[in-house]
Amino acid sequence: MTATEHRELVERTSEGAQEMFPRHQEGGVEVLRELGAVLRLSEADAAELSTSDAEHADNQDPGDQDPAEDDTTIINMGPQHPSTHGVLRLMLELSGEQVLRTKPIMGYLHTGMEKTGETLTFLQGPTNTTRMDYASPLFSELVFSLATEALLGVEVPPRAQWIRMLATEVNRVSSHLLFMATNGMDLGAVSMMLYGWREREETLRFLERLTGLRMNHNYIRPGGVACDLHDGWEDDLAHLLAVIPPRLEEYDTLLTAQPIWRERLQGVGVITTEEALALGATGPILRSTGYAWDLRRAMPYLHYDDVDFDVVVGSYGDCFDRYAIRMAEIRESIRILHQIIDKMPKGDYRVQDKKVTPPPRARIDESMEALIHHFKIFTEGFKVPEGEVYVAVESPRGELGCYLVSDGSSKPYRLHIRGPSFVNLQTLPHMMRGGLIADAVAVISSVDPIMGEVDR
């Protein structure tokens, strides 16, 4: 093959921006991607830094500098599930077993949920948003409902707010148990996958009794929740809260105190507070650096200011801290749930506003007016006053935000979700640089991304 034919072949098969190119072709742009957001560099400054780094490297000991491009390999990792936690693809530049550069590539799932949400009524919205983060769907329903209620100017009854807290905290436990299971499997602790899945099943069983579905519940809706707490919910929840703590002790024995587990996680995927803040990282990633930022405490919503719990932080910003934080947050959620059982008020589980709330099911069989009202609510929806709003909640992965614009109709003019998984993925190049390829999956796992939320 001639040089011209080779060049034409490369051009035909090039993936453009989806591809990682050698450093000499990308120059300052590549440095900007990995350092610019943290150091607040312009592209020109990044290019200058790249040049100065190269000059500095010439004067370094050969063992301390990046190898020449002839000695590196650019490989493709993913998309494969579950090791990349869904359809996440990474381009890696390696020097032997060492990772020099990482480029996350998204878009293989791309559901178009935000545009879909603009074709659905506000009442139908939760059926769409609940599918974005399928590991913790109730949080997506909650943030969309809170944004809609802010535009409507309605106040949700106290009982509905406490029910929402109950549902989302059980869902937080469920999500973190799923992390425990997959994190263990990613690092070779296969038995942890079985145990984590076993306990998660208990939480899903409770949520199924509460909402009617194991996942994608459509339970939290604008104005309140779909239905009241089921009979015997206190006993069901008490049973769940009694089952999980002893199992967490087993996890500590199996993992936390295990020398191999610590070797695989301690000092791996380190990120500083300054880097995490500059990159917009939230949730366990930010808290692992020692920065105590939790929206339930910093910007309380629902009735989180009426319950006692601790914001768990780490010290080193590594994979072990992120694992330990999630383990501790399960215990904190259990602590919150015990308080919710004691403080659950009586009253309505949704707003008693005919413009927003459909009539009770029994009334539909008795009243033609109620039947018409029900039909119009579910076919046409309710109109929301013009305006825009941004509301955020603390999901298991960090700040989950909803930006909602209404033009006065029954459908959103604009819907945008600030998915924490999407933002947190840009920490990967920083956490993986200089590490081993064997640690790449450990770092990805510590981010705990949900690709439905990334490619929404």
C-alpha positions as a printed Julia matrix, in Angstrom:
456×3 Matrix{Float64}:
   0.0     0.0    0.0
   1.38    3.37  -0.99
   1.54    6.34   1.37
  -1.28    8.04  -0.56
  -3.51    4.96  -0.36
  -2.79    4.63   3.35
  -3.67    8.28   3.95
  -6.94    7.9    2.0
  -7.81    4.79   4.01
  -7.17    6.62   7.27
  -9.35    9.54   6.13
 -12.2     7.22   5.15
 -12.17    5.37   8.48
 -11.51    8.38  10.7
 -14.13    9.05  13.38
 -13.25   12.72  13.68
 -13.83   14.14  17.15
 -14.71   10.66  18.4
 -11.12    9.53  17.85
  -7.96   10.03  19.89
  -5.07   11.31  17.79
  -1.34   11.32  18.57
  -0.24   14.17  20.8
   1.75   15.99  18.13
  -1.43   16.36  16.04
  -3.57   17.69  18.89
  -1.11   19.9   20.77
  -2.73   22.4   23.11
  -6.24   21.12  22.5
  -5.46   17.84  24.23
  -3.74   19.56  27.14
  -6.73   21.88  27.4
  -9.05   18.89  27.66
  -7.11   17.35  30.55
  -5.84   20.44  32.38
  -7.66   23.49  31.07
 -10.83   23.13  33.12
  -8.75   22.84  36.27
  -6.1    25.46  35.57
  -8.49   27.8   33.71
  -6.25   27.82  30.64
  -6.99   29.18  27.2
  -6.05   26.99  24.24
  -3.02   29.22  23.56
  -1.89   28.91  27.19
  -2.37   25.16  27.01
  -0.28   24.93  23.85
   2.45   27.0   25.54
   2.31   24.72  28.57
   2.56   21.7   26.29
   5.7    23.16  24.68
   7.28   24.07  28.02
   6.47   20.6   29.36
   8.23   19.06  26.37
  11.29   21.28  26.9
  11.26   20.45  30.6
  11.02   16.76  29.8
  14.22   16.94  27.71
  16.12   17.94  30.86
  14.55   15.29  33.08
  15.8    11.87  33.98
  14.6     9.46  31.23
  12.55    7.5   33.75
  10.55   10.56  34.81
   9.25   11.82  31.46
   6.49   10.7   29.14
   7.75    8.27  26.5
   8.05    9.19  22.85
   4.97    8.61  20.7
   6.69    5.7   18.97
   6.71    3.9   22.33
   2.99    4.37  23.09
  -0.18    2.66  21.94
  -3.66    4.11  21.46
  -6.3     1.5   22.19
 -10.08    1.32  22.36
 -11.79    0.24  25.59
 -15.5    -0.44  25.31
 -18.28    0.09  24.87
 -18.98   -3.11  26.72
 -21.31   -3.79  29.57
 -20.79   -4.17  32.5
 -17.09   -3.32  32.78
 -17.67    0.18  31.36
 -21.01    0.42  33.19
 -23.09    0.6   30.05
 -22.22    1.85  26.6
 -19.29    4.05  27.63
 -16.28    4.02  25.33
 -12.79    5.11  26.33
  -9.82    5.83  24.09
  -6.6     5.23  26.02
  -3.0     6.09  25.19
  -0.77    3.57  26.93
   2.91    3.26  27.63
   3.13   -0.41  28.42
   0.6    -0.83  31.25
   0.53    2.87  32.17
  -2.33    5.15  31.08
  -1.05    8.46  29.67
  -4.26    9.89  28.25
  -7.96    9.06  28.44
 -10.79   10.27  26.23
 -14.35    9.32  27.27
 -16.7     9.0   24.29
 -20.46    9.01  24.78
 -23.48    8.85  22.53
 -23.94    5.12  21.94
 -27.23    5.02  23.86
 -28.59    8.51  23.04
 -32.28    8.27  23.85
 -33.28   11.87  23.11
 -35.29   11.98  26.33
 -35.1    15.74  26.78
 -36.66   16.38  23.35
 -39.17   13.63  24.0
 -40.07   15.38  27.26
 -40.98   18.51  25.3
 -43.67   16.53  23.44
 -45.25   15.15  26.62
 -47.53   16.95  29.06
 -46.24   17.9   32.5
 -48.32   15.06  33.94
 -46.69   12.58  31.54
 -43.2    13.95  32.24
 -42.25   11.56  35.06
 -42.87    8.53  32.78
 -40.02    9.85  30.65
 -37.57   11.21  33.22
 -37.81    8.09  35.41
 -35.99    6.15  32.69
 -32.93    8.42  32.58
 -31.22    7.08  35.71
 -32.61    3.57  35.89
 -30.65    2.76  39.07
 -32.32    5.61  40.99
 -35.39    6.56  38.93
 -37.33    8.17  41.79
 -34.81   11.04  41.97
 -35.44   11.97  38.33
 -39.18   11.92  38.99
 -38.66   14.08  42.08
 -36.58   16.79  40.44
 -38.96   17.09  37.48
 -41.97   17.29  39.8
 -40.32   19.91  42.03
 -39.51   22.05  38.98
 -43.09   21.77  37.69
 -44.5    22.64  41.11
 -42.22   25.69  41.34
 -43.7    26.97  38.06
 -47.24   26.14  39.17
 -46.73   27.82  42.53
 -48.41   24.97  44.4
 -47.41   23.7   47.83
 -47.32   19.94  48.2
 -48.96   18.56  51.38
 -46.53   17.58  54.18
 -47.46   13.89  53.99
 -46.62   13.79  50.29
 -43.23   15.4   50.99
 -42.4    12.84  53.67
 -43.52   10.0   51.39
 -41.19   11.38  48.71
 -38.33   11.38  51.23
 -39.12    7.81  52.19
 -39.22    6.6   48.58
 -36.02    8.37  47.5
 -33.99    7.29  50.54
 -34.97    3.66  49.95
 -33.97    4.23  46.34
 -30.62    5.7   47.48
 -29.96    2.54  49.48
 -30.93    0.47  46.44
 -28.58    2.42  44.16
 -25.62    2.21  46.55
 -26.19   -1.53  47.0
 -26.03   -1.88  43.24
 -22.73    0.01  43.34
 -21.41   -2.36  46.0
 -22.33   -5.32  43.83
 -20.84   -4.03  40.57
 -17.79   -2.49  42.23
 -16.97   -5.83  43.77
 -17.42   -7.65  40.47
 -15.3    -5.08  38.61
 -12.38   -5.83  40.92
 -12.77   -9.6   40.97
 -14.77   -9.99  44.21
 -17.47  -11.98  42.42
 -19.23  -13.04  45.62
 -19.91   -9.35  46.36
 -22.0    -9.21  43.2
 -24.22  -11.97  44.57
 -24.54  -10.45  48.03
 -25.14   -6.88  46.83
 -27.78   -8.08  44.39
 -29.45  -10.07  47.19
 -29.85   -7.01  49.44
 -30.87   -4.77  46.55
 -33.66   -7.22  45.85
 -35.06   -6.51  49.33
 -35.22   -2.78  48.56
 -36.85   -3.36  45.18
 -39.4    -5.61  46.8
 -40.39   -2.79  49.16
 -40.53   -0.24  46.32
 -42.74   -2.62  44.34
 -45.2    -2.77  47.23
 -45.11    1.02  47.5
 -45.31    2.03  43.83
 -46.48   -1.09  41.98
 -43.22   -1.42  40.01
 -39.66   -2.52  40.76
 -38.11    0.18  38.58
 -39.19    3.18  36.44
 -41.98    3.8   38.9
 -43.8     6.98  37.74
 -44.73    7.31  41.41
 -43.62   10.86  42.24
 -45.74   13.2   40.12
 -46.41   16.96  40.01
 -48.64   17.7   42.98
 -47.62   14.76  45.16
 -47.38   11.0   44.65
 -49.46    8.53  42.67
 -50.99    6.79  45.69
 -50.81    6.75  49.46
 -48.61    4.42  51.49
 -49.83    0.84  51.4
 -51.27   -0.92  54.45
 -48.5    -2.33  56.64
 -45.79   -0.11  55.17
 -44.28    0.5   58.62
 -43.73   -3.24  59.17
 -42.38   -3.72  55.65
 -39.93   -0.83  56.03
 -38.92   -1.9   59.55
 -38.14   -5.38  58.19
 -36.02   -3.89  55.42
 -34.13   -1.67  57.87
 -33.49   -4.68  60.13
 -32.16   -6.87  57.31
 -29.58   -4.55  55.74
 -27.29   -3.4   58.63
 -26.03   -6.93  59.5
 -25.3    -7.49  55.81
 -23.25   -4.27  55.72
 -21.14   -5.69  58.52
 -20.52   -8.71  56.3
 -19.47   -6.38  53.48
 -16.97   -4.73  55.82
 -15.51   -8.13  56.67
 -15.44   -9.23  53.04
 -14.09   -6.01  51.54
 -13.17   -3.08  53.78
 -10.62   -4.92  55.91
  -9.38   -7.09  53.05
  -5.72   -6.34  52.15
  -6.17   -7.08  48.43
  -9.23   -4.83  48.26
  -7.31   -1.98  49.88
  -4.35   -2.46  47.55
  -6.64   -2.22  44.53
  -8.38    0.97  45.72
  -6.15    3.01  48.01
  -4.2     5.69  46.17
  -5.94    4.82  42.88
  -7.88    7.42  40.88
  -6.92   10.34  43.12
  -8.56   13.74  42.54
  -8.17   16.93  44.58
 -10.88   19.25  45.86
  -9.75   22.0   43.49
  -9.92   19.68  40.47
 -13.32   18.28  41.46
 -14.8    21.75  41.96
 -13.34   23.08  38.73
 -14.74   20.12  36.8
 -18.19   20.46  38.39
 -18.0    17.02  40.05
 -20.51   16.4   42.82
 -21.7    13.55  45.0
 -19.28   10.95  46.4
 -16.53   12.12  44.01
 -16.49   15.64  45.48
 -17.07   14.45  49.05
 -14.2    11.95  48.76
 -11.82   14.92  48.6
 -13.0    16.13  52.02
 -15.43   18.75  50.71
 -18.72   18.36  52.6
 -21.25   19.28  49.91
 -24.63   17.58  50.01
 -27.72   19.42  48.75
 -29.87   17.81  51.43
 -27.82   19.73  53.99
 -26.51   22.72  52.0
 -29.79   23.62  50.25
 -32.5    21.6   52.08
 -35.6    20.54  50.16
 -38.62   18.46  51.21
 -38.14   18.02  55.0
 -34.44   17.16  55.14
 -33.88   20.0   57.6
 -36.17   18.12  60.02
 -34.08   14.93  60.18
 -30.63   14.24  61.57
 -27.92   12.75  59.39
 -24.23   13.25  58.71
 -22.59   14.31  55.45
 -19.89   11.67  54.97
 -16.56   12.84  53.53
 -13.24   11.24  52.67
  -9.64   12.36  53.06
  -7.67   11.25  50.01
 -10.05   11.54  47.05
  -9.26    8.02  45.87
 -11.34    5.0   44.85
 -11.34    3.62  48.4
 -12.81    6.85  49.78
 -15.59    6.76  47.2
 -16.36    3.15  48.11
 -16.33    3.88  51.84
 -18.52    6.97  51.44
 -21.25    5.01  49.67
 -21.11    2.31  52.32
 -21.5     4.95  55.05
 -24.29    6.71  53.13
 -26.35    3.51  53.18
 -26.16    3.64  56.97
 -27.09    7.33  56.99
 -30.12    6.66  54.76
 -31.22    3.91  57.14
 -30.9     6.45  59.96
 -33.09    8.89  58.02
 -35.69    6.22  57.27
 -36.07    5.34  60.94
 -36.87    9.0   61.62
 -39.35    9.11  58.71
 -41.3     6.21  60.23
 -41.65    8.16  63.47
 -42.45   11.53  61.87
 -44.76   10.55  59.0
 -47.78   12.91  59.28
 -51.36   12.17  58.33
 -53.14   14.05  55.56
 -53.33   14.19  51.78
 -50.78   12.47  49.57
 -51.33   14.96  46.74
 -52.52   18.5   46.12
 -56.3    18.89  46.25
 -56.43   21.19  43.24
 -58.82   20.16  40.47
 -56.68   21.87  37.84
 -53.69   19.66  38.69
 -55.04   16.57  40.43
 -57.31   13.96  38.81
 -60.42   12.91  40.77
 -60.35    9.83  43.04
 -60.86    6.56  41.18
 -64.12    5.8   42.98
 -65.64    9.12  41.87
 -65.21    8.22  38.18
 -67.85    5.48  38.51
 -70.3     7.84  40.19
 -69.98   11.18  38.39
 -69.93   12.1   34.7
 -68.22   15.37  35.65
 -65.44   13.42  37.41
 -65.06   11.15  34.35
 -64.7    14.16  32.03
 -62.26   15.8   34.43
 -60.17   12.61  34.57
 -60.22   12.3   30.78
 -59.1    15.88  30.19
 -56.33   15.77  32.8
 -54.77   12.65  31.29
 -55.26   13.56  27.61
 -54.68   17.31  27.57
 -52.76   17.77  30.82
 -52.83   20.97  32.85
 -51.47   24.34  31.77
 -48.44   25.73  33.58
 -47.82   29.51  33.84
 -45.04   30.99  31.73
 -41.62   31.04  33.33
 -38.36   29.19  33.81
 -36.87   27.46  36.81
 -33.88   25.34  37.87
 -34.27   22.88  40.74
 -31.65   20.44  42.02
 -31.69   17.44  44.37
 -28.97   15.19  45.76
 -29.08   11.92  43.84
 -26.81    8.95  44.7
 -24.41   10.24  42.03
 -24.45   13.95  42.89
 -26.36   17.08  41.9
 -29.3    16.15  39.7
 -30.82   19.32  38.26
 -33.84   20.11  36.12
 -34.08   23.27  34.02
 -37.67   23.75  32.9
 -39.2    26.44  30.7
 -42.96   26.87  30.25
 -44.67   28.95  27.57
 -48.04   28.71  29.29
 -49.13   25.49  27.57
 -49.53   21.99  28.99
 -46.12   20.84  27.68
 -42.62   22.07  28.56
 -41.15   24.53  26.05
 -37.67   23.4   27.13
 -36.49   20.57  29.35
 -32.88   20.02  30.31
 -31.56   17.63  32.94
 -28.22   18.29  34.61
 -27.15   14.67  34.95
 -24.38   14.12  37.53
 -23.08   11.06  35.67
 -22.51   13.18  32.55
 -20.58   15.87  34.43
 -18.67   13.4   36.61
 -17.34   11.48  33.61
 -15.02   14.35  32.73
 -13.03   13.53  35.87
 -11.86   10.26  34.28
  -8.87   11.71  32.34
  -7.62   13.32  35.55
  -8.1    10.27  37.77
  -6.71    7.75  35.27
  -3.62    9.67  34.14
  -0.46    7.9   35.29
  -2.32    4.86  36.57
  -2.29    1.28  35.33
  -4.71   -0.11  32.77
  -5.71   -2.7   35.4
  -6.98    0.21  37.52
  -9.04    1.74  34.71
 -12.14   -0.32  35.48
 -11.73    0.43  39.2
 -11.74    4.17  38.47
 -14.76    3.93  36.15
 -16.59    1.91  38.79
 -15.81    4.5   41.48
 -17.55    7.18  39.37
 -20.67    4.96  39.3
 -21.98    6.37  36.0
 -25.42    5.53  34.63
 -25.28    5.88  30.86
 -29.03    6.47  30.47
 -28.44    9.71  32.35
 -25.34   10.53  30.27
 -26.88    9.9   26.84
 -30.32   11.24  27.77
